[in-house]
């Protein structure tokens, strides 16, 4: 739903259904989409991939937290960018985590919006990727293998 360009009638029907549902989260979703739907294509044309951050789940998540009195727009939108690029490329995403800064919790929220919430999951930190890949043998495509 995020990042799609619906025709005018579909936008209207989707937003109307969300507003009439009476569910706060769906009203917030409708509000998030209504502020951005009209200029998605223009923004993508002018800003390229960097223009997509204002249309993703980060804004929606930020609006939900705002509804409860918390302002996490910067954390959620910046964390969502890498996650959404990875989603679009069908790639793995490792949230940045270092002393004093972590994207892990924000990415969990974004992941929950896109993929639902799973009660048991293992987490691989960016700092542990080296350990995971230390015994992986890689061979260049330009090399002959006997």
N, C-alpha and C positions, 0 to 999 in steps of 0.2 A: 504494500500500500504506500509506503514511503518511497519517494523518488519516482513514482509513476506519474505520467501525464494523462489524466483521464479527460475525456471530452466534457464539455460543459454540463450536459444532462447527467452524466454519471457522477460528476463532482456534486451536483445539486442533490441527487438521490442519496448518495453516500452520506453527505453531511446532514441532510434532513433526517435520515434514519438514525444517525448517531445522536442528534439533538433530541429527537422524539423518544429515544429509548428510556430516558430518565436516569440513566447510569452516568455517574460523574465522570468516570474514566473515558467513556465514549464521547461525552460532551467536550472534554479536554482534547480528545483526538480530533473531533470536528473543528474545534477552534484552532488547533495547531495546523491542520490542513488548509483551513480557509484563509489563513494569513499568507500562505505560500503558493497555493495552487495556481494563481493567476500568472505568476512570473517564473515558473520552473524552467521552461524552455529558454527564456531570455537569459536567466542566470547561468544556466549550463552553457549557453552559447558565449556569454561574455567572460565567465570565470573558469570554465572548464570543470575539472574534477573538484577544485576547491570550492566551487559554488554549491556543491551538493550538501555540504554540512548543514545548511539551514533547512533542508528538506527531510532529514533523516530522523531516526528514533531519538536522537539526543535532545532535540527540541521538545518532542512529545514527553520524554521522561522529565526534562526540566520543568515543563508546565505542570506535570503531576506533582512534583515536589513543591513547586510554587503554590499550588492549591493547598498544600499542608504547611505553608509558611517557611519553606526552605529554598534557598537560591543556589542551585548546583548547575546552572546553565553552562558555565565555562568548563567545568569538570566533565560533564556528560557529553557535551558536543565535541570537545577535543578528543575524548576517549573513543567516542563513536566513530570518528573519521577513519581511524586505522581499522577498526572492526568492520565497518561497512565496506571499505576498500577490499579487505580480505574476503568478505562475503561475496562481493561482486566478481572477484577473481577465482572463487572457489578454492581459496587457500586457507591454510591454518593461520590463526592470529594469536600472537603471544603478547599480552598487555605489558607495557613497560612497568617495571618495578625496580626501584632503587631506594637507598636510604633517604627518607624524607619525601618520597613521591611514589605513588602507586596508582595505576589505572585499573587494577584488578576488580575492585568493587564496582566501579562505574561500568566496566565492560560486562560484568555479570548482570547488571541491570539492563543494559542494551541487549545482551544475549537473551535475556528473559522476554523482552518485548518481541524480538524476532523469532525466537525458537521455543518459547515456553520455558517453564521452570522445571528443572529436574532435581529431585530431592537428593540423589547421590551422584556426585560427579567428582572426578579427580581433576586437579588443577596443576598445570605445568607452568611454572614461572619463566619469564624470559631469561632470568639468571641461571636456570637449570637446563637450558637447551644445549649448552656445551657438553654437559654431563651425558645427556641423552645421545648426542651425536658423536661422542668421542670414539666409539668403536665402529662407526659406519665407514665403509670403504667407498670412496667415490672415484669414478673413472671418467676422464674427459671424453667427450664425444669424438674428438679428433685422434684418439689413441687406438691403436690396434690391440685387441685383447686376444691372447693365445688360448 
